Amino acid sequence: MSTQFAHDLRLARKKSGYTQGDVAHLLAAQQSAVSDLEQGKMPPTLDQIIELSLIYGRSFESFFAEVLERCRIRMQERLKDLPSAGKQTAHTLTRPASLERLTRRMAETPDHGGA
């Protein structure tokens, strides 16, 4: 897991005045799980991501900006060599427009909001 994520998570907890025990209780987890998250030893589950966002009043994107950026770059690379759909059918009529929208989204500089 990202060390930046772990650092951000630890910082958010400390700025909020919560103990690891507080966060563990709110996540319905063991304190050792919160410690592992804050040390980057384990990634959070989807439920934990959402709950952490609620606890700290921060968007998912603000916690995972660096992961999102890596995914965006990989997606841009995959778009460059996407195989042709072959013969166009009624099922693939919207493909070119959808690919164009995806390409534009991947080129945009994300706004990660935050605390």
Buried (B, 14 or more C-beta within 10 A) or exposed (E): BBEBBBEBBBEBBEEEEBEBEBBBEBBEBEBEBBBBBBBBEEBBEEEBBEBBBEBBEBBBBBBBBBBBEEEBEEEEEEEEEEEEEEEEEEEEEEBEEEEEEBBEEBEEEEEBEBE
